[in-house]
Amino acid sequence: MEKFVITGGRRLEGEVIISGAKNAAVAILPAVILSDGVCRIENIPGISDVAVIVRILYELGANVKVINKSTLEIDPRHIASHVVPADLTKRMRASSYFMGAMLGRFNKARIAPPGGCDFGVRPIDQHIKGFEALGARVVIDGGMVDASAERLVGNPVYLDVVSVGATINIMLAAVKARGLTVIENAAKEPHIVDLANFLNSMGADIMGAGTDVIKIRGVEHLSGVTYSIIPDQIEAGTYMVAAAATGGDVLVKNVIPKHLESITAKLEEAGATVEEFDEAVRIIGPSRPRHCNVKTMPHPGFPTDMQPQMATLLSVADGASIVTESVWDNRFRYVDQLTLMGAKIQVDGKVAVIQGVEGLTAAPLHATDLRAGAAMIIAGLMARGVTEIEDITHIDRGYEDVTAKFSALGADIRRVKIINPNLRKAAL
């Protein structure tokens, strides 16, 4: 086991290069199963969630070749099994995308319910609704989800709630279905557009991605292709908030500024200066943040995955801020960690009232989930003293080279092994 050790109080300065988008990669890599040829995927982030997806592809029979640190060549033509290994699917939420990809290729799929960060109940009922609309029969058998169809046929699908996962899974299943599928009330996140662009580059016929109505006309074949994944909106936002929180001056490179508009708007409201360039943004932090209110919403609203980072910044703002979480339950579990550092935050259901304090003081912390872990890093960078963060495997799921990137900006952050006190006594 490992932990991060952070000595706070240093102003972040310099440049950071953003990796490929986690949420796009974990959808595009399973989509390769639908291809009739070899796919070369570039700008893949080096994170543990991607490693799990690649391992699943390998165990299913795909030939995976590492070209370089961020590029893989995947040949899915030898995949014969429609059963996804249960021990791997339980590690992450996005493993559910293999269900749509398997249905699209084999007209059948068998997969264990997916794992991932625990934000309360995250049902797959909308996924199942979409599969059934396309003609699949879905049953839960022995703790596994079984889906099968003689032939998938396009149909209208109306999602009762905006669901990124369901939108992606239905797209994957429908891309080879006979006829036209129309997804209404679809999610509009950038990684859904990226998935549609990837599938279209292979020969799919998808229109409307990025709007709330996506139309998919099924095709018989999808060919191999070379494709580069978009930059990670949330990783970029995390470094933007970290720069603002430390009063820093950071150029965040390899980004799509339009994807960051909601984050930029709130940082500016909090007193930061944000300059936009073609593929970069520069953040100059204030001497002390101003209070502001934040409400998470589906894209293009403020992303739920940036809520813990923004709340951490507002914990030292001048005045009271209100943060409303409208997407997930239980997303304020990290607040207890911030209060250990002196933050004043009251949570009532999905609303947190934050009374800004002068500063945070270092404390032993743990990451309760991926984005909360990123928030704990920001808190450690802001705080007086030395902060230790445990359970950092959560952070490794979504951030590539996090210690190297922050260190290059001037942060004092190290990854160290946790020594079992019983083993230490034995050695003595």
Salt bridges, closest charged atoms under 4 A:
GLU2 OE1 - ARG415 NH1 3.00
GLU13 OE2 - ARG11 NH1 2.71
GLU15 OE1 - LYS253 NZ 3.29
ASP36 OD1 - LYS176 NZ 3.72
ASP36 OD2 - HIS221 ND1 3.09
GLU42 OE2 - ARG40 NE 3.63
ASP49 OD2 - LYS22 NZ 3.58
ASP49 OD1 - ARG397 NE 2.85
GLU59 OE2 - ARG55 NE 2.98
GLU73 OE2 - ARG40 NH1 3.59
ASP75 OD1 - ARG77 NE 2.89
ASP141 OD2 - ARG110 NH1 3.75
ASP146 OD2 - ARG110 NH1 2.33
ASP160 OD1 - LYS129 NZ 2.98
GLU220 OE2 - ARG151 NH2 3.69
GLU235 OE2 - LYS405 NZ 2.71
ASP249 OD2 - ARG282 NH2 2.65
GLU261 OE2 - LYS258 NZ 3.80
GLU269 OE1 - LYS266 NZ 2.98
GLU275 OE1 - ARG282 NH1 3.76
ASP305 OD1 - ARG331 NH1 3.02
ASP305 OD2 - ARG371 NE 3.81
ASP329 OD1 - LYS350 NZ 3.29
GLU358 OE2 - ARG288 NH1 3.35
GLU388 OE1 - LYS3 NZ 2.80
ASP396 OD1 - ARG415 NH2 2.85
GLU400 OE2 - LYS69 NZ 3.40
ASP401 OD2 - LYS69 NZ 2.70
ASP412 OD2 - ARG10 NH2 3.82
